[in-house]
Amino acid sequence: MLSRLEILKINQLGSLELKSIMVVRERRSDLRQGRVVGAVIAVAMLLWLLAQWLGPYLGLPGRYALLIDFLALVAFLWAIISGIIMWRAR
């Protein structure tokens, strides 16, 4: 009988493998972090496009467009760094 900290997994060869629940939790954490990175990229891009479209319509000066560009670059840079950290952790 298995303890609560272990689960059974059948591998490709048909034999049983034991995996701890901590491994499963780490995998869930990685998936969650990947979703956060994807959401940051999508939201930053949508907000940047919206700001570029609304800026001239509202008559905002160019310095605000530059500020929005830098904020989008910071979001993309964070996403790239987080992706690299996740990739290296595997």
N, C-alpha and C positions, 0 to 999 in steps of 0.2 A: 504494500500500500504506500502511496506517495504522500509526502508531507505537503503542507500548504505552500511551501516555498519552492516546490518543483512542479513542473508540468511535463507531460509526455509529448513527444513530437516524433512522428514517423518520417524518417528521411527517405530519400529517393531509392535506396536499396531495400527498403522494407523493414529495416531494423529500428528499434526504438532508441530515442535520444532523450536525455533529461536536460531540461533547461531551467534555470532559476527564473523566478518571476522578476528579479532585478534586471535581467537581460531584456525581458519584454517591456519593462517600464522604461529602460533606456531607449529602446526603439521607439516607444510612443513619444518620448521627449524629443527625439530627433525629428520625428514626423511633425510634431507640433511646432518646433522651431522652423522647419522648412515651410510650413503654412504661414507662419508669421512673416518670414522673409518674402514669400510670394505676395502676401497681402500688402506689405510695405511698398514693394515695387509697383503693384497695381494701383494703389491709392495715390502714391506720389506721382505716377504718370498721369492719372486722371485729373488730379488737382492741378498739375502743371499745364496740361492741355486746356483745362477750364480757365485758368488764370491767363493764359496766352490769348484765349478767345475773348474773355471779358475785359481784359486790360484796355485795349483801344476803345472798346464800346463805352466803358465808364470814364475814359479820358485819364487814366492813371499815367503818371510820368514814367519814363524809361527806367529810373532807378528802382522802382517797385518790380518791374519785370526782371531786372538783374537780381534783386533780392530773392524773388521766387525761383529763378534759375539756380542760384546757389543753394537754396533749401532743397530743391529736387536733387541736386548733385550730392548733397550730404546724405539724403535718404538712400540714393543709389550706392554711394560709397559704403554706408553701413550694411546694406544688403550684400554687397560683394564680399566685404570682410567677414560677415557672419556666415556666408556660404562657404568661404574658404576654411573657416574654423570648423564648420560641420564636416566638410570634406576630409580635412586632416584628422578629425577625431575617429573616422572610420578606419 
